[in-house]
Amino acid sequence: MELKPRFKAGLKPKNPLRLKPLNRPAGHNRYCGPAVVSFCTGWTTDESASRIRALSGQRAVRGSKLVHVLGAMTADGIVSEFVDGFKGLTLAGALRRLRGAKRLTEGRTYLLVAGNHFQLVTGRRYACGRIGEIVSVADKRVKRRARVASVFEIYR
């Protein structure tokens, strides 16, 4: 399967998304949905959970649906685009396929749902709420054998 580039050859998105450090003060929400929103926006995880609650109607965010996480990011001007052809691959296989198609570069950020968990990947950097910081994709804490459910490219 061939991945079609969204931009003409050599062009990057106008406003690439830069990952920010996780903003999770002691005692704040520790789940992965609000953590991913925090990595993208810079909001605290409680502010992120509040945005997710406004969309989902949940009393407390202990699990998030993809539509609510993407909706919370949209409130900060982040756009998402579904990338087809990754369902069922492992996280390692998805990263290999993205890298082989020259899509996994520093200026492009991907939201992956793998192993019932939200993860962000840009270039060789990886972020998720379980780890709590931005690390290399080769870090031993990255669960590379988790099965990918969906992949989205996100940008401003």
N, CA, C and O atoms as a GROMACS GRO file, in nm:
protein
  624
    1MET      N    1   0.084  -0.117   0.000
    1MET     CA    2   0.000   0.000   0.000
    1MET      C    3   0.089   0.124   0.000
    1MET      O    4   0.187   0.131   0.074
    2GLU      N    5   0.056   0.218  -0.081
    2GLU     CA    6   0.136   0.340  -0.093
    2GLU      C    7   0.068   0.453  -0.017
    2GLU      O    8  -0.053   0.475  -0.032
    3LEU      N    9   0.145   0.526   0.062
    3LEU     CA   10   0.091   0.641   0.134
    3LEU      C   11   0.106   0.765   0.048
    3LEU      O   12   0.215   0.795  -0.001
    4LYS      N   13  -0.003   0.837   0.030
    4LYS     CA   14   0.002   0.958  -0.051
    4LYS      C   15   0.040   1.077   0.037
    4LYS      O   16  -0.025   1.099   0.140
    5PRO      N   17   0.142   1.154   0.001
    5PRO     CA   18   0.177   1.270   0.081
    5PRO      C   19   0.070   1.377   0.070
    5PRO      O   20   0.014   1.400  -0.037
    6ARG      N   21   0.043   1.443   0.181
    6ARG     CA   22  -0.059   1.546   0.185
    6ARG      C   23  -0.008   1.675   0.124
    6ARG      O   24  -0.087   1.755   0.073
    7PHE      N   25   0.122   1.696   0.126
    7PHE     CA   26   0.181   1.819   0.076
    7PHE      C   27   0.265   1.788  -0.048
    7PHE      O   28   0.311   1.675  -0.065
    8LYS      N   29   0.284   1.886  -0.132
    8LYS     CA   30   0.368   1.866  -0.250
    8LYS      C   31   0.511   1.836  -0.204
    8LYS      O   32   0.549   1.866  -0.091
    9ALA      N   33   0.587   1.775  -0.292
    9ALA     CA   34   0.721   1.726  -0.260
    9ALA      C   35   0.806   1.831  -0.190
    9ALA      O   36   0.826   1.942  -0.241
   10GLY      N   37   0.856   1.796  -0.072
   10GLY     CA   38   0.949   1.881   0.000
   10GLY      C   39   0.885   1.989   0.086
   10GLY      O   40   0.956   2.053   0.164
   11LEU      N   41   0.755   2.011   0.076
   11LEU     CA   42   0.692   2.116   0.155
   11LEU      C   43   0.645   2.061   0.289
   11LEU      O   44   0.598   1.947   0.298
   12LYS      N   45   0.659   2.141   0.391
   12LYS     CA   46   0.614   2.104   0.524
   12LYS      C   47   0.483   2.176   0.552
   12LYS      O   48   0.447   2.270   0.482
   13PRO      N   49   0.410   2.132   0.655
   13PRO     CA   50   0.289   2.204   0.691
   13PRO      C   51   0.322   2.348   0.727
   13PRO      O   52   0.433   2.377   0.772
   14LYS      N   53   0.227   2.438   0.708
   14LYS     CA   54   0.252   2.578   0.738
   14LYS      C   55   0.284   2.600   0.885
   14LYS      O   56   0.374   2.677   0.919
   15ASN      N   57   0.212   2.532   0.972
   15ASN     CA   58   0.232   2.548   1.115
   15ASN      C   59   0.246   2.410   1.181
   15ASN      O   60   0.148   2.357   1.232
   16PRO      N   61   0.366   2.352   1.181
   16PRO     CA   62   0.382   2.221   1.243
   16PRO      C   63   0.358   2.230   1.394
   16PRO      O   64   0.380   2.334   1.456
   17LEU      N   65   0.312   2.121   1.451
   17LEU     CA   66   0.283   2.115   1.593
   17LEU      C   67   0.408   2.077   1.669
   17LEU      O   68   0.470   1.975   1.639
   18ARG      N   69   0.446   2.155   1.767
   18ARG     CA   70   0.561   2.126   1.853
   18ARG      C   71   0.509   2.069   1.985
   18ARG      O   72   0.420   2.127   2.047
   19LEU      N   73   0.564   1.958   2.027
   19LEU     CA   74   0.523   1.899   2.154
   19LEU      C   75   0.577   1.982   2.269
   19LEU      O   76   0.692   2.026   2.268
   20LYS      N   77   0.493   2.003   2.368
   20LYS     CA   78   0.531   2.077   2.488
   20LYS      C   79   0.550   1.977   2.602
   20LYS      O   80   0.497   1.866   2.596
   21PRO      N   81   0.624   2.013   2.705
   21PRO     CA   82   0.638   1.920   2.818
   21PRO      C   83   0.502   1.895   2.884
   21PRO      O   84   0.416   1.984   2.884
   22LEU      N   85   0.483   1.777   2.938
   22LEU     CA   86   0.358   1.743   3.003
   22LEU      C   87   0.336   1.834   3.122
   22LEU      O   88   0.425   1.847   3.207
   23ASN      N   89   0.221   1.897   3.130
   23ASN     CA   90   0.187   1.989   3.238
   23ASN      C   91   0.091   1.916   3.332
   23ASN      O   92  -0.030   1.931   3.323
   24ARG      N   93   0.149   1.835   3.424
   24ARG     CA   94   0.069   1.755   3.516
   24ARG      C   95   0.117   1.777   3.659
   24ARG      O   96   0.200   1.701   3.709
   25PRO      N   97   0.066   1.881   3.726
   25PRO     CA   98   0.104   1.903   3.866
   25PRO      C   99   0.059   1.785   3.954
   25PRO      O  100  -0.027   1.707   3.914
   26ALA      N  101   0.116   1.775   4.071
   26ALA     CA  102   0.084   1.665   4.162
   26ALA      C  103  -0.066   1.665   4.193
   26ALA      O  104  -0.124   1.769   4.224
   27GLY      N  105  -0.126   1.548   4.185
   27GLY     CA  106  -0.267   1.533   4.218
   27GLY      C  107  -0.362   1.560   4.101
   27GLY      O  108  -0.483   1.547   4.118
   28HIS      N  109  -0.311   1.597   3.985
   28HIS     CA  110  -0.397   1.624   3.870
   28HIS      C  111  -0.422   1.496   3.791
   28HIS      O  112  -0.362   1.392   3.820
   29ASN      N  113  -0.511   1.503   3.693
   29ASN     CA  114  -0.553   1.387   3.615
   29ASN      C  115  -0.432   1.314   3.556
   29ASN      O  116  -0.341   1.376   3.503
   30ARG      N  117  -0.432   1.180   3.567
   30ARG     CA  118  -0.318   1.100   3.524
   30ARG      C  119  -0.348   1.011   3.404
   30ARG      O  120  -0.265   0.928   3.368
   31TYR      N  121  -0.463   1.026   3.342
   31TYR     CA  122  -0.502   0.939   3.231
   31TYR      C  123  -0.444   0.989   3.099
   31TYR      O  124  -0.404   1.104   3.087
   32CYS      N  125  -0.440   0.898   2.998
   32CYS     CA  126  -0.365   0.928   2.876
   32CYS      C  127  -0.435   1.027   2.783
   32CYS      O  128  -0.366   1.101   2.712
   33GLY      N  129  -0.567   1.033   2.781
   33GLY     CA  130  -0.637   1.129   2.694
   33GLY      C  131  -0.602   1.273   2.730
   33GLY      O  132  -0.557   1.348   2.643
   34PRO      N  133  -0.623   1.314   2.855
   34PRO     CA  134  -0.585   1.450   2.895
   34PRO      C  135  -0.434   1.476   2.883
   34PRO      O  136  -0.393   1.589   2.857
   35ALA      N  137  -0.352   1.373   2.902
   35ALA     CA  138  -0.207   1.390   2.890
   35ALA      C  139  -0.168   1.424   2.746
   35ALA      O  140  -0.083   1.511   2.725
   36VAL      N  141  -0.227   1.356   2.648
   36VAL     CA  142  -0.196   1.383   2.508
   36VAL      C  143  -0.239   1.525   2.471
   36VAL      O  144  -0.166   1.594   2.400
   37VAL      N  145  -0.355   1.568   2.518
   37VAL     CA  146  -0.400   1.705   2.492
   37VAL      C  147  -0.304   1.804   2.556
   37VAL      O  148  -0.275   1.909   2.497
   38SER      N  149  -0.255   1.773   2.675
   38SER     CA  150  -0.159   1.860   2.742
   38SER      C  151  -0.027   1.870   2.667
   38SER      O  152   0.030   1.979   2.656
   39PHE      N  153   0.022   1.757   2.613
   39PHE     CA  154   0.145   1.759   2.533
   39PHE      C  155   0.130   1.850   2.412
   39PHE      O  156   0.226   1.916   2.372
   40CYS      N  157   0.012   1.854   2.353
   40CYS     CA  158  -0.011   1.932   2.231
   40CYS      C  159  -0.040   2.079   2.258
   40CYS      O  160   0.002   2.165   2.180
   41THR      N  161  -0.111   2.109   2.366
   41THR     CA  162  -0.158   2.245   2.390
   41THR      C  163  -0.083   2.320   2.499
   41THR      O  164  -0.077   2.443   2.496
   42GLY      N  165  -0.025   2.247   2.593
   42GLY     CA  166   0.041   2.312   2.706
   42GLY      C  167  -0.052   2.331   2.825
   42GLY      O  168  -0.008   2.376   2.931
   43TRP      N  169  -0.182   2.298   2.811
   43TRP     CA  170  -0.276   2.307   2.922
   43TRP      C  171  -0.237   2.205   3.029
   43TRP      O  172  -0.167   2.108   3.000
   44THR      N  173  -0.284   2.226   3.153
   44THR     CA  174  -0.265   2.123   3.255
   44THR      C  175  -0.356   2.006   3.220
   44THR      O  176  -0.449   2.021   3.141
   45THR      N  177  -0.328   1.891   3.279
   45THR     CA  178  -0.412   1.775   3.250
   45THR      C  179  -0.553   1.794   3.303
   45THR      O  180  -0.648   1.737   3.248
   46ASP      N  181  -0.570   1.873   3.410
   46ASP     CA  182  -0.705   1.901   3.460
   46ASP      C  183  -0.782   1.990   3.364
   46ASP      O  184  -0.902   1.969   3.343
   47GLU      N  185  -0.716   2.091   3.304
   47GLU     CA  186  -0.783   2.173   3.203
   47GLU      C  187  -0.821   2.089   3.082
   47GLU      O  188  -0.930   2.104   3.027
   48SER      N  189  -0.731   2.000   3.042
   48SER     CA  190  -0.759   1.911   2.930
   48SER      C  191  -0.877   1.820   2.961
   48SER      O  192  -0.964   1.800   2.877
   49ALA      N  193  -0.879   1.764   3.082
   49ALA     CA  194  -0.990   1.677   3.123
   49ALA      C  195  -1.121   1.755   3.126
   49ALA      O  196  -1.227   1.701   3.093
   50SER      N  197  -1.114   1.880   3.166
   50SER     CA  198  -1.234   1.965   3.167
   50SER      C  199  -1.290   1.983   3.027
   50SER      O  200  -1.411   1.976   3.006
   51ARG      N  201  -1.202   2.005   2.930
   51ARG     CA  202  -1.246   2.019   2.789
   51ARG      C  203  -1.306   1.887   2.739
   51ARG      O  204  -1.407   1.888   2.668
   52ILE      N  205  -1.245   1.775   2.776
   52ILE     CA  206  -1.298   1.645   2.734
   52ILE      C  207  -1.433   1.620   2.800
   52ILE      O  208  -1.525   1.570   2.735
   53ARG      N  209  -1.447   1.655   2.929
   53ARG     CA  210  -1.575   1.638   2.998
   53ARG      C  211  -1.685   1.722   2.933
   53ARG      O  212  -1.800   1.677   2.924
   54ALA      N  213  -1.651   1.842   2.888
   54ALA     CA  214  -1.750   1.929   2.823
   54ALA      C  215  -1.803   1.865   2.695
   54ALA      O  216  -1.920   1.883   2.660
   55LEU      N  217  -1.718   1.791   2.625
   55LEU     CA  218  -1.759   1.727   2.501
   55LEU      C  219  -1.829   1.593   2.525
   55LEU      O  220  -1.922   1.558   2.452
   56SER      N  221  -1.784   1.520   2.625
   56SER     CA  222  -1.833   1.383   2.643
   56SER      C  223  -1.948   1.371   2.742
   56SER      O  224  -2.025   1.275   2.736
   57GLY      N  225  -1.961   1.468   2.832
   57GLY     CA  226  -2.065   1.458   2.933
   57GLY      C  227  -2.027   1.369   3.050
   57GLY      O  228  -2.110   1.340   3.136
   58GLN      N  229  -1.901   1.325   3.054
   58GLN     CA  230  -1.855   1.239   3.163
   58GLN      C  231  -1.848   1.319   3.294
   58GLN      O  232  -1.828   1.441   3.292
   59ARG      N  233  -1.864   1.250   3.404
   59ARG     CA  234  -1.848   1.316   3.533
   59ARG      C  235  -1.700   1.326   3.570
   59ARG      O  236  -1.656   1.424   3.630
   60ALA      N  237  -1.625   1.226   3.533
   60ALA     CA  238  -1.481   1.223   3.557
   60ALA      C  239  -1.414   1.153   3.439
   60ALA      O  240  -1.466   1.054   3.389
   61VAL      N  241  -1.301   1.204   3.396
   61VAL     CA  242  -1.232   1.146   3.281
   61VAL      C  243  -1.136   1.039   3.330
   61VAL      O  244  -1.027   1.068   3.380
   62ARG      N  245  -1.179   0.913   3.315
   62ARG     CA  246  -1.093   0.800   3.348
   62ARG      C  247  -1.062   0.717   3.224
   62ARG      O  248  -0.987   0.620   3.229
   63GLY      N  249  -1.122   0.758   3.116
   63GLY     CA  250  -1.100   0.696   2.986
   63GLY      C  251  -1.158   0.792   2.884
   63GLY      O  252  -1.261   0.855   2.910
   64SER      N  253  -1.097   0.803   2.770
   64SER     CA  254  -1.142   0.899   2.670
   64SER      C  255  -1.164   0.829   2.538
   64SER      O  256  -1.094   0.734   2.503
   65LYS      N  257  -1.262   0.878   2.464
   65LYS     CA  258  -1.282   0.831   2.328
   65LYS      C  259  -1.203   0.923   2.236
   65LYS      O  260  -1.179   1.039   2.268
   66LEU      N  261  -1.165   0.868   2.123
   66LEU     CA  262  -1.085   0.942   2.026
   66LEU      C  263  -1.154   1.071   1.983
   66LEU      O  264  -1.089   1.175   1.972
   67VAL      N  265  -1.283   1.065   1.959
   67VAL     CA  266  -1.356   1.184   1.912
   67VAL      C  267  -1.350   1.297   2.014
   67VAL      O  268  -1.346   1.414   1.976
   68HIS      N  269  -1.350   1.265   2.142
   68HIS     CA  270  -1.345   1.368   2.247
   68HIS      C  271  -1.205   1.427   2.260
   68HIS      O  272  -1.191   1.547   2.283
   69VAL      N  273  -1.102   1.344   2.246
   69VAL     CA  274  -0.964   1.394   2.252
   69VAL      C  275  -0.938   1.487   2.133
   69VAL      O  276  -0.882   1.595   2.150
   70LEU      N  277  -0.978   1.445   2.014
   70LEU     CA  278  -0.959   1.529   1.896
   70LEU      C  279  -1.041   1.657   1.905
   70LEU      O  280  -0.996   1.763   1.861
   71GLY      N  281  -1.161   1.648   1.963
   71GLY     CA  282  -1.244   1.767   1.981
   71GLY      C  283  -1.182   1.866   2.078
   71GLY      O  284  -1.190   1.987   2.057
   72ALA      N  285  -1.120   1.817   2.185
   72ALA     CA  286  -1.052   1.905   2.281
   72ALA      C  287  -0.933   1.974   2.216
   72ALA      O  288  -0.906   2.091   2.244
   73MET      N  289  -0.862   1.903   2.128
   73MET     CA  290  -0.749   1.964   2.057
   73MET      C  291  -0.798   2.068   1.957
   73MET      O  292  -0.733   2.171   1.936
   74THR      N  293  -0.911   2.042   1.894
   74THR     CA  294  -0.968   2.136   1.798
   74THR      C  295  -1.001   2.269   1.864
   74THR      O  296  -0.995   2.374   1.799
   75ALA      N  297  -1.036   2.266   1.993
   75ALA     CA  298  -1.066   2.389   2.066
   75ALA      C  299  -0.944   2.481   2.074
   75ALA      O  300  -0.958   2.601   2.095
   76ASP      N  301  -0.824   2.425   2.059
   76ASP     CA  302  -0.701   2.506   2.061
   76ASP      C  303  -0.647   2.529   1.920
   76ASP      O  304  -0.535   2.578   1.904
   77GLY      N  305  -0.724   2.495   1.817
   77GLY     CA  306  -0.683   2.521   1.680
   77GLY      C  307  -0.599   2.412   1.616
   77GLY      O  308  -0.533   2.435   1.515
   78ILE      N  309  -0.601   2.293   1.674
   78ILE     CA  310  -0.525   2.182   1.618
   78ILE      C  311  -0.614   2.104   1.523
   78ILE      O  312  -0.727   2.069   1.556
   79VAL      N  313  -0.563   2.077   1.405
   79VAL     CA  314  -0.636   2.006   1.301
   79VAL      C  315  -0.585   1.862   1.295
   79VAL      O  316  -0.465   1.838   1.312
   80SER      N  317  -0.675   1.768   1.272
   80SER     CA  318  -0.634   1.628   1.261
   80SER      C  319  -0.680   1.572   1.127
   80SER      O  320  -0.784   1.610   1.074
   81GLU      N  321  -0.598   1.481   1.075
   81GLU     CA  322  -0.628   1.417   0.947
   81GLU      C  323  -0.600   1.268   0.958
   81GLU      O  324  -0.488   1.229   0.992
   82PHE      N  325  -0.700   1.184   0.931
   82PHE     CA  326  -0.684   1.040   0.941
   82PHE      C  327  -0.585   0.989   0.837
   82PHE      O  328  -0.587   1.032   0.722
   83VAL      N  329  -0.498   0.897   0.879
   83VAL     CA  330  -0.402   0.834   0.788
   83VAL      C  331  -0.440   0.687   0.780
   83VAL      O  332  -0.439   0.616   0.881
   84ASP      N  333  -0.474   0.640   0.661
   84ASP     CA  334  -0.525   0.506   0.640
   84ASP      C  335  -0.410   0.405   0.625
   84ASP      O  336  -0.299   0.441   0.586
   85GLY      N  337  -0.438   0.278   0.655
   85GLY     CA  338  -0.344   0.170   0.627
   85GLY      C  339  -0.260   0.123   0.743
   85GLY      O  340  -0.158   0.059   0.722
   86PHE      N  341  -0.300   0.153   0.866
   86PHE     CA  342  -0.218   0.115   0.981
   86PHE      C  343  -0.289   0.023   1.078
   86PHE      O  344  -0.225  -0.030   1.170
   87LYS      N  345  -0.420   0.001   1.062
   87LYS     CA  346  -0.496  -0.080   1.157
   87LYS      C  347  -0.441  -0.222   1.160
   87LYS      O  348  -0.425  -0.286   1.056
   88GLY      N  349  -0.413  -0.271   1.280
   88GLY     CA  350  -0.364  -0.407   1.298
   88GLY      C  351  -0.213  -0.421   1.304
   88GLY      O  352  -0.163  -0.524   1.350
   89LEU      N  353  -0.140  -0.320   1.258
   89LEU     CA  354   0.006  -0.325   1.269
   89LEU      C  355   0.046  -0.305   1.415
   89LEU      O  356  -0.030  -0.251   1.495
   90THR      N  357   0.167  -0.349   1.449
   90THR     CA  358   0.220  -0.314   1.580
   90THR      C  359   0.271  -0.170   1.575
   90THR      O  360   0.287  -0.114   1.466
   91LEU      N  361   0.295  -0.111   1.689
   91LEU     CA  362   0.349   0.025   1.693
   91LEU      C  363   0.484   0.030   1.621
   91LEU      O  364   0.511   0.126   1.549
   92ALA      N  365   0.567  -0.071   1.639
   92ALA     CA  366   0.696  -0.076   1.571
   92ALA      C  367   0.677  -0.081   1.419
   92ALA      O  368   0.749  -0.014   1.346
   93GLY      N  369   0.582  -0.161   1.372
   93GLY     CA  370   0.555  -0.170   1.229
   93GLY      C  371   0.500  -0.041   1.173
   93GLY      O  372   0.535  -0.002   1.061
   94ALA      N  373   0.415   0.027   1.248
   94ALA     CA  374   0.360   0.155   1.204
   94ALA      C  375   0.470   0.260   1.194
   94ALA      O  376   0.473   0.336   1.097
   95LEU      N  377   0.559   0.264   1.291
   95LEU     CA  378   0.671   0.359   1.286
   95LEU      C  379   0.762   0.329   1.168
   95LEU      O  380   0.810   0.421   1.101
   96ARG      N  381   0.786   0.201   1.141
   96ARG     CA  382   0.869   0.161   1.028
   96ARG      C  383   0.804   0.204   0.896
   96ARG      O  384   0.872   0.253   0.806
   97ARG      N  385   0.672   0.185   0.885
   97ARG     CA  386   0.601   0.222   0.762
   97ARG      C  387   0.600   0.374   0.743
   97ARG      O  388   0.618   0.423   0.631
   98LEU      N  389   0.581   0.449   0.850
   98LEU     CA  390   0.585   0.595   0.841
   98LEU      C  391   0.724   0.644   0.800
   98LEU      O  392   0.737   0.733   0.716
   99ARG      N  393   0.826   0.585   0.860
   99ARG     CA  394   0.963   0.625   0.829
   99ARG      C  395   0.999   0.589   0.685
   99ARG      O  396   1.066   0.667   0.617
  100GLY      N  397   0.955   0.472   0.639
  100GLY     CA  398   0.983   0.428   0.502
  100GLY      C  399   0.915   0.514   0.398
  100GLY      O  400   0.967   0.529   0.287
  101ALA      N  401   0.801   0.572   0.431
  101ALA     CA  402   0.729   0.658   0.337
  101ALA      C  403   0.773   0.804   0.348
  101ALA      O  404   0.713   0.892   0.288
  102LYS      N  405   0.879   0.828   0.425
  102LYS     CA  406   0.934   0.963   0.444
  102LYS      C  407   0.831   1.058   0.505
  102LYS      O  408   0.836   1.179   0.482
  103ARG      N  409   0.738   1.002   0.584
  103ARG     CA  410   0.637   1.085   0.649
  103ARG      C  411   0.674   1.117   0.793
  103ARG      O  412   0.626   1.216   0.848
  104LEU      N  413   0.758   1.036   0.855
  104LEU     CA  414   0.794   1.055   0.995
  104LEU      C  415   0.916   1.145   1.003
  104LEU      O  416   1.029   1.098   1.016
  105THR      N  417   0.892   1.276   0.994
  105THR     CA  418   0.999   1.374   1.001
  105THR      C  419   0.973   1.467   1.119
  105THR      O  420   0.867   1.460   1.181
  106GLU      N  421   1.066   1.552   1.149
  106GLU     CA  422   1.057   1.640   1.266
  106GLU      C  423   0.940   1.736   1.258
  106GLU      O  424   0.884   1.772   1.362
  107GLY      N  425   0.900   1.780   1.140
  107GLY     CA  426   0.793   1.878   1.127
  107GLY      C  427   0.653   1.821   1.129
  107GLY      O  428   0.556   1.896   1.121
  108ARG      N  429   0.639   1.689   1.138
  108ARG     CA  430   0.508   1.626   1.133
  108ARG      C  431   0.484   1.547   1.261
  108ARG      O  432   0.571   1.475   1.310
  109THR      N  433   0.364   1.561   1.315
  109THR     CA  434   0.328   1.495   1.440
  109THR      C  435   0.211   1.401   1.416
  109THR      O  436   0.116   1.435   1.346
  110TYR      N  437   0.218   1.283   1.476
  110TYR     CA  438   0.114   1.182   1.459
  110TYR      C  439   0.058   1.143   1.595
  110TYR      O  440   0.131   1.126   1.692
  111LEU      N  441  -0.075   1.129   1.600
  111LEU     CA  442  -0.144   1.074   1.716
  111LEU      C  443  -0.180   0.930   1.681
  111LEU      O  444  -0.253   0.905   1.586
  112LEU      N  445  -0.127   0.836   1.759
  112LEU     CA  446  -0.153   0.695   1.736
  112LEU      C  447  -0.235   0.641   1.852
  112LEU      O  448  -0.209   0.673   1.968
  113VAL      N  449  -0.333   0.560   1.820
  113VAL     CA  450  -0.409   0.488   1.921
  113VAL      C  451  -0.365   0.344   1.910
  113VAL      O  452  -0.396   0.276   1.812
  114ALA      N  453  -0.292   0.297   2.010
  114ALA     CA  454  -0.239   0.160   2.009
  114ALA      C  455  -0.248   0.102   2.149
  114ALA      O  456  -0.209   0.166   2.246
  115GLY      N  457  -0.299  -0.018   2.159
  115GLY     CA  458  -0.312  -0.082   2.289
  115GLY      C  459  -0.406  -0.007   2.380
  115GLY      O  460  -0.381   0.002   2.500
  116ASN      N  461  -0.516   0.046   2.326
  116ASN     CA  462  -0.613   0.126   2.403
  116ASN      C  463  -0.545   0.242   2.475
  116ASN      O  464  -0.576   0.273   2.590
  117HIS      N  465  -0.452   0.306   2.407
  117HIS     CA  466  -0.371   0.411   2.467
  117HIS      C  467  -0.338   0.515   2.360
  117HIS      O  468  -0.311   0.480   2.245
  118PHE      N  469  -0.339   0.643   2.398
  118PHE     CA  470  -0.305   0.752   2.306
  118PHE      C  471  -0.156   0.782   2.314
  118PHE      O  472  -0.100   0.792   2.424
  119GLN      N  473  -0.091   0.798   2.197
  119GLN     CA  474   0.052   0.826   2.192
  119GLN      C  475   0.079   0.927   2.084
  119GLN      O  476   0.008   0.931   1.983
  120LEU      N  477   0.182   1.010   2.103
  120LEU     CA  478   0.223   1.108   2.004
  120LEU      C  479   0.364   1.073   1.956
  120LEU      O  480   0.450   1.036   2.035
  121VAL      N  481   0.385   1.087   1.824
  121VAL     CA  482   0.516   1.061   1.766
  121VAL      C  483   0.549   1.173   1.669
  121VAL      O  484   0.467   1.208   1.584
  122THR      N  485   0.669   1.229   1.682
  122THR     CA  486   0.718   1.326   1.585
  122THR      C  487   0.867   1.301   1.567
  122THR      O  488   0.944   1.301   1.664
  123GLY      N  489   0.907   1.281   1.444
  123GLY     CA  490   1.048   1.250   1.418
  123GLY      C  491   1.088   1.123   1.492
  123GLY      O  492   1.028   1.018   1.470
  124ARG      N  493   1.186   1.132   1.578
  124ARG     CA  494   1.230   1.018   1.660
  124ARG      C  495   1.187   1.034   1.805
  124ARG      O  496   1.239   0.967   1.893
  125ARG      N  497   1.091   1.125   1.828
  125ARG     CA  498   1.046   1.151   1.965
  125ARG      C  499   0.907   1.092   1.988
  125ARG      O  500   0.824   1.088   1.898
  126TYR      N  501   0.884   1.047   2.111
  126TYR     CA  502   0.762   0.977   2.150
  126TYR      C  503   0.713   1.037   2.281
  126TYR      O  504   0.793   1.068   2.370
  127ALA      N  505   0.581   1.054   2.294
  127ALA     CA  506   0.524   1.106   2.418
  127ALA      C  507   0.393   1.034   2.447
  127ALA      O  508   0.313   1.011   2.357
  128CYS      N  509   0.372   1.000   2.573
  128CYS     CA  510   0.244   0.946   2.617
  128CYS      C  511   0.228   0.973   2.766
  128CYS      O  512   0.325   1.004   2.836
  129GLY      N  513   0.105   0.962   2.813
  129GLY     CA  514   0.078   0.992   2.953
  129GLY      C  515   0.133   0.888   3.048
  129GLY      O  516   0.161   0.920   3.163
  130ARG      N  517   0.150   0.765   3.003
  130ARG     CA  518   0.203   0.660   3.090
  130ARG      C  519   0.348   0.688   3.126
  130ARG      O  520   0.387   0.673   3.241
  131ILE      N  521   0.427   0.728   3.026
  131ILE     CA  522   0.568   0.760   3.052
  131ILE      C  523   0.580   0.898   3.116
  131ILE      O  524   0.659   0.916   3.209
  132GLY      N  525   0.501   0.994   3.069
  132GLY     CA  526   0.496   1.126   3.132
  132GLY      C  527   0.600   1.225   3.085
  132GLY      O  528   0.612   1.334   3.141
  133GLU      N  529   0.675   1.189   2.982
  133GLU     CA  530   0.775   1.281   2.927
  133GLU      C  531   0.800   1.248   2.781
  133GLU      O  532   0.752   1.146   2.731
  134ILE      N  533   0.873   1.334   2.713
  134ILE     CA  534   0.907   1.312   2.573
  134ILE      C  535   1.038   1.233   2.570
  134ILE      O  536   1.139   1.277   2.624
  135VAL      N  537   1.034   1.115   2.506
  135VAL     CA  538   1.150   1.026   2.502
  135VAL      C  539   1.175   0.982   2.357
  135VAL      O  540   1.098   1.016   2.268
  136SER      N  541   1.280   0.908   2.336
  136SER     CA  542   1.311   0.852   2.205
  136SER      C  543   1.214   0.736   2.176
  136SER      O  544   1.167   0.670   2.268
  137VAL      N  545   1.186   0.712   2.047
  137VAL     CA  546   1.102   0.598   2.012
  137VAL      C  547   1.171   0.466   2.045
  137VAL      O  548   1.104   0.363   2.050
  138ALA      N  549   1.300   0.467   2.067
  138ALA     CA  550   1.375   0.346   2.101
  138ALA      C  551   1.382   0.323   2.252
  138ALA      O  552   1.443   0.225   2.296
  139ASP      N  553   1.322   0.408   2.331
  139ASP     CA  554   1.324   0.395   2.477
  139ASP      C  555   1.260   0.262   2.517
  139ASP      O  556   1.165   0.217   2.453
  140LYS      N  557   1.312   0.199   2.622
  140LYS     CA  558   1.262   0.067   2.663
  140LYS      C  559   1.121   0.073   2.723
  140LYS      O  560   1.055  -0.030   2.732
  141ARG      N  561   1.074   0.193   2.763
  141ARG     CA  562   0.939   0.205   2.820
  141ARG      C  563   0.830   0.213   2.714
  141ARG      O  564   0.712   0.203   2.746
  142VAL      N  565   0.868   0.231   2.587
  142VAL     CA  566   0.770   0.238   2.478
  142VAL      C  567   0.722   0.098   2.447
  142VAL      O  568   0.803   0.008   2.423
  143LYS      N  569   0.591   0.077   2.448
  143LYS     CA  570   0.533  -0.055   2.421
  143LYS      C  571   0.518  -0.073   2.272
  143LYS      O  572   0.412  -0.046   2.215
  144ARG      N  573   0.625  -0.119   2.209
  144ARG     CA  574   0.633  -0.126   2.062
  144ARG      C  575   0.551  -0.240   2.003
  144ARG      O  576   0.532  -0.243   1.881
  145ARG      N  577   0.503  -0.333   2.082
  145ARG     CA  578   0.424  -0.445   2.030
  145ARG      C  579   0.274  -0.425   2.045
  145ARG      O  580   0.197  -0.517   2.018
  146ALA      N  581   0.232  -0.308   2.089
  146ALA     CA  582   0.089  -0.278   2.099
  146ALA      C  583   0.030  -0.266   1.958
  146ALA      O  584   0.095  -0.212   1.868
  147ARG      N  585  -0.091  -0.314   1.939
  147ARG     CA  586  -0.156  -0.310   1.808
  147ARG      C  587  -0.220  -0.174   1.784
  147ARG      O  588  -0.290  -0.121   1.870
  148VAL      N  589  -0.196  -0.119   1.666
  148VAL     CA  590  -0.245   0.014   1.629
  148VAL      C  591  -0.390   0.002   1.584
  148VAL      O  592  -0.424  -0.084   1.502
  149ALA      N  593  -0.476   0.090   1.638
  149ALA     CA  594  -0.616   0.096   1.598
  149ALA      C  595  -0.636   0.206   1.494
  149ALA      O  596  -0.712   0.187   1.399
  150SER      N  597  -0.570   0.321   1.512
  150SER     CA  598  -0.583   0.429   1.415
  150SER      C  599  -0.466   0.526   1.429
  150SER      O  600  -0.400   0.533   1.533
  151VAL      N  601  -0.442   0.602   1.320
  151VAL     CA  602  -0.334   0.700   1.315
  151VAL      C  603  -0.391   0.829   1.258
  151VAL      O  604  -0.464   0.827   1.160
  152PHE      N  605  -0.355   0.941   1.321
  152PHE     CA  606  -0.397   1.073   1.274
  152PHE      C  607  -0.274   1.163   1.267
  152PHE      O  608  -0.190   1.161   1.358
  153GLU      N  609  -0.263   1.241   1.161
  153GLU     CA  610  -0.161   1.345   1.157
  153GLU      C  611  -0.225   1.470   1.214
  153GLU      O  612  -0.337   1.506   1.176
  154ILE      N  613  -0.156   1.536   1.306
  154ILE     CA  614  -0.211   1.657   1.367
  154ILE      C  615  -0.117   1.774   1.342
  154ILE      O  616   0.005   1.758   1.340
  155TYR      N  617  -0.176   1.890   1.321
  155TYR     CA  618  -0.100   2.011   1.293
  155TYR      C  619  -0.186   2.132   1.324
  155TYR      O  620  -0.306   2.117   1.348
  156ARG      N  621  -0.127   2.250   1.325
  156ARG     CA  622  -0.203   2.374   1.351
  156ARG      C  623  -0.243   2.438   1.221
  156ARG      O  624  -0.308   2.542   1.221
   0.00000   0.00000   0.00000
